[in-house]
Amino acid sequence: MAKVLELLFETETGKTATIAIDAPKPNVTSNDIHQVMQTIIMNNVFGGQAGAFVAIKGARIIDRQVSHFDLSMN
């Protein structure tokens, strides 16, 4: 299974921006995530066409399972 931590921010244009972090620490807490997101906003770390990040919208961990098929025709 592959886990991804997604951090969702509101931008100054009202859009949602997402930062995806592969393989987050298994013991990460809501407090840890909140502190990191606040630091990103306060230091204006990211921006782009949608503008700077101005607010926290949420965070989530996505768990997905990938199954590969053997397609060799031996």
ROSE-4610 file (N, C-alpha, C; in Angstrom, 1 decimal, always signed):
// ROSE-4610
residu = [M/M/M/A/A/A/K/K/K/V/V/V/L/L/L/E/E/E/L/L/L/L/L/L/F/F/F/E/E/E/T/T/T/E/E/E/T/T/T/G/G/G/K/K/K/T/T/T/A/A/A/T/T/T/I/I/I/A/A/A/I/I/I/D/D/D/A/A/A/P/P/P/K/K/K/P/P/P/N/N/N/V/V/V/T/T/T/S/S/S/N/N/N/D/D/D/I/I/I/H/H/H/Q/Q/Q/V/V/V/M/M/M/Q/Q/Q/T/T/T/I/I/I/I/I/I/M/M/M/N/N/N/N/N/N/V/V/V/F/F/F/G/G/G/G/G/G/Q/Q/Q/A/A/A/G/G/G/A/A/A/F/F/F/V/V/V/A/A/A/I/I/I/K/K/K/G/G/G/A/A/A/R/R/R/I/I/I/I/I/I/D/D/D/R/R/R/Q/Q/Q/V/V/V/S/S/S/H/H/H/F/F/F/D/D/D/L/L/L/S/S/S/M/M/M/N/N/N]
num = [1/1/1/2/2/2/3/3/3/4/4/4/5/5/5/6/6/6/7/7/7/8/8/8/9/9/9/10/10/10/11/11/11/12/12/12/13/13/13/14/14/14/15/15/15/16/16/16/17/17/17/18/18/18/19/19/19/20/20/20/21/21/21/22/22/22/23/23/23/24/24/24/25/25/25/26/26/26/27/27/27/28/28/28/29/29/29/30/30/30/31/31/31/32/32/32/33/33/33/34/34/34/35/35/35/36/36/36/37/37/37/38/38/38/39/39/39/40/40/40/41/41/41/42/42/42/43/43/43/44/44/44/45/45/45/46/46/46/47/47/47/48/48/48/49/49/49/50/50/50/51/51/51/52/52/52/53/53/53/54/54/54/55/55/55/56/56/56/57/57/57/58/58/58/59/59/59/60/60/60/61/61/61/62/62/62/63/63/63/64/64/64/65/65/65/66/66/66/67/67/67/68/68/68/69/69/69/70/70/70/71/71/71/72/72/72/73/73/73/74/74/74]
x = [+0.8/+0.0/+0.9/+0.4/+1.1/+0.3/+1.0/+0.3/+0.8/-0.1/+0.2/-0.5/+0.2/-0.3/-0.6/-1.8/-2.2/-2.5/-1.8/-2.1/-2.9/-4.0/-4.9/-4.9/-4.6/-4.6/-5.5/-6.0/-6.8/-5.8/-5.9/-5.0/-5.7/-4.9/-5.4/-6.5/-6.6/-7.6/-8.8/-8.8/-10.0/-9.9/-8.8/-8.7/-8.1/-8.1/-7.5/-6.2/-5.1/-3.8/-3.5/-2.9/-2.6/-1.1/-0.6/+0.8/+0.7/+1.3/+1.3/+2.6/+2.6/+3.9/+3.8/+4.7/+4.7/+5.3/+4.7/+5.2/+5.4/+4.3/+4.5/+4.8/+5.4/+5.7/+4.5/+4.5/+3.3/+2.7/+3.6/+3.1/+2.9/+2.7/+2.4/+1.1/+1.1/-0.2/-0.8/-2.0/-2.7/-2.0/-1.4/-0.7/+0.6/+1.3/+2.5/+2.1/+1.0/+0.6/+0.2/-0.6/-1.0/+0.1/+1.1/+2.3/+3.1/+3.2/+3.9/+3.1/+1.8/+1.0/+1.0/+1.0/+1.1/+2.4/+3.5/+4.8/+4.9/+4.3/+4.3/+3.6/+2.4/+1.7/+2.4/+2.9/+3.6/+4.9/+5.6/+6.8/+6.6/+5.4/+5.0/+5.9/+6.0/+6.9/+6.5/+5.2/+4.7/+3.8/+3.7/+2.7/+2.6/+2.1/+1.9/+0.8/+0.2/-0.9/-2.1/-2.3/-3.5/-3.1/-1.9/-1.5/-0.9/-0.6/+0.0/-1.0/-0.5/-1.4/-1.8/-3.1/-3.5/-4.2/-4.7/-5.4/-5.3/-5.5/-5.5/-7.0/-7.1/-8.4/-8.6/-7.4/-7.5/-6.3/-6.3/-5.3/-5.9/-5.3/-5.8/-4.7/-4.8/-3.9/-4.7/-4.1/-4.7/-4.0/-4.7/-4.1/-4.6/-3.6/-4.1/-3.3/-3.9/-3.3/-3.2/-2.0/-1.8/-1.5/-2.3/-2.1/-1.6/-0.5/+0.1/-0.3/-0.5/-0.9/+0.3/+0.6/+1.7/+1.1/+1.6/+1.0/+2.0/+3.0/+3.9/+3.2/+3.4/+2.7/+3.7/+4.2/+5.2/+4.6]
y = [-1.2/+0.0/+1.2/+2.2/+3.5/+4.5/+5.3/+6.4/+7.7/+8.7/+10.0/+11.0/+11.9/+13.0/+14.2/+14.6/+15.8/+17.0/+18.1/+19.3/+20.2/+20.7/+21.5/+23.0/+23.9/+25.3/+26.1/+27.2/+28.2/+29.2/+29.6/+30.6/+32.0/+33.0/+34.4/+34.6/+33.8/+33.9/+33.0/+32.4/+31.5/+30.1/+29.7/+28.4/+27.5/+26.2/+25.2/+24.7/+24.8/+24.2/+23.0/+22.0/+20.8/+20.5/+20.1/+19.6/+18.1/+17.3/+15.8/+15.4/+14.7/+14.2/+12.6/+12.0/+10.5/+10.0/+8.8/+8.0/+8.9/+9.5/+10.3/+9.4/+10.0/+9.3/+8.6/+7.4/+6.8/+7.4/+8.1/+8.7/+10.2/+10.7/+12.2/+12.5/+13.7/+14.1/+15.3/+15.6/+16.7/+18.0/+18.0/+19.2/+19.4/+18.3/+18.4/+19.0/+18.5/+18.9/+20.4/+20.8/+22.2/+23.1/+22.8/+23.7/+23.8/+22.7/+22.8/+23.7/+23.5/+24.3/+25.8/+26.1/+27.5/+28.1/+27.3/+27.8/+28.1/+27.2/+27.4/+28.7/+28.9/+30.1/+31.4/+31.4/+32.5/+32.9/+31.9/+32.2/+32.3/+32.3/+32.4/+31.6/+30.3/+29.3/+29.0/+28.9/+28.5/+29.6/+29.6/+30.5/+30.0/+30.8/+30.4/+31.3/+30.7/+31.5/+31.7/+30.8/+31.0/+31.9/+32.3/+33.2/+32.5/+33.3/+32.8/+32.0/+31.1/+30.3/+31.2/+31.3/+32.2/+31.6/+30.3/+29.7/+28.1/+27.5/+26.0/+25.6/+24.7/+24.1/+22.7/+22.0/+20.6/+19.8/+18.6/+17.6/+16.2/+15.3/+14.0/+13.0/+11.8/+10.7/+9.8/+9.6/+8.7/+7.4/+6.3/+5.0/+4.3/+3.9/+3.2/+1.9/+1.0/-0.3/-0.5/-0.8/-1.0/-2.5/-3.0/-4.4/-4.4/-5.1/-5.2/-6.5/-6.5/-7.8/-8.2/-9.5/-10.1/-10.3/-9.5/-9.6/-10.3/-10.9/-11.6/-12.9/-13.1/-14.2/-15.4/-16.0/-17.1/-18.3]
z = [+0.0/+0.0/+0.0/-0.7/-0.8/-0.1/+0.8/+1.5/+1.0/+1.0/+0.6/+1.5/+2.1/+2.9/+2.0/+1.9/+1.1/+2.1/+1.8/+2.5/+1.6/+2.1/+1.2/+1.8/+0.9/+1.2/+0.3/+0.9/+0.1/-0.4/-1.7/-2.2/-2.2/-2.4/-2.4/-3.5/-4.5/-5.5/-5.2/-4.0/-3.6/-4.1/-4.8/-5.3/-4.2/-4.4/-3.5/-4.2/-3.4/-3.8/-2.9/-3.5/-2.7/-2.8/-1.7/-1.7/-1.3/-2.1/-1.8/-1.3/-0.1/+0.5/+0.5/-0.2/-0.3/+1.0/+1.4/+2.6/+3.8/+4.3/+5.6/+6.8/+7.8/+9.0/+9.5/+10.0/+10.5/+11.8/+12.5/+13.8/+13.7/+12.5/+12.3/+13.0/+13.6/+14.3/+13.7/+14.0/+13.5/+13.9/+15.1/+15.5/+14.7/+14.4/+13.5/+12.1/+11.6/+10.3/+10.3/+11.3/+11.5/+11.5/+12.3/+12.5/+11.2/+10.4/+9.2/+8.2/+8.1/+7.2/+7.6/+8.9/+9.3/+8.9/+9.0/+8.7/+7.2/+6.4/+4.9/+4.6/+5.2/+4.9/+5.4/+6.6/+7.2/+6.4/+5.9/+5.1/+3.6/+3.2/+1.8/+0.9/+1.3/+0.6/-0.8/-1.0/-2.4/-2.9/-4.2/-4.9/-6.3/-7.1/-8.5/-9.1/-10.2/-10.9/-10.0/-9.0/-8.1/-7.0/-6.9/-5.8/-4.6/-3.6/-2.3/-1.5/-0.7/+0.2/+1.4/+1.7/+2.7/+3.9/+3.7/+4.8/+4.6/+5.7/+5.8/+5.5/+4.5/+4.2/+4.8/+4.9/+5.5/+5.1/+5.6/+5.4/+5.4/+4.6/+4.6/+4.2/+4.7/+4.2/+3.3/+2.1/+1.1/+1.1/+1.3/+1.3/+0.0/-0.8/-2.0/-2.2/-2.8/-3.1/-4.6/-5.0/-6.5/-6.7/-7.7/-8.1/-9.6/-9.8/-11.1/-11.8/-13.1/-13.8/-14.6/-14.6/-15.4/-16.8/-17.7/-19.1/-20.1/-19.5/-20.4/-20.9/-22.2/-22.9/-23.1/-22.1/-22.2/-22.6]
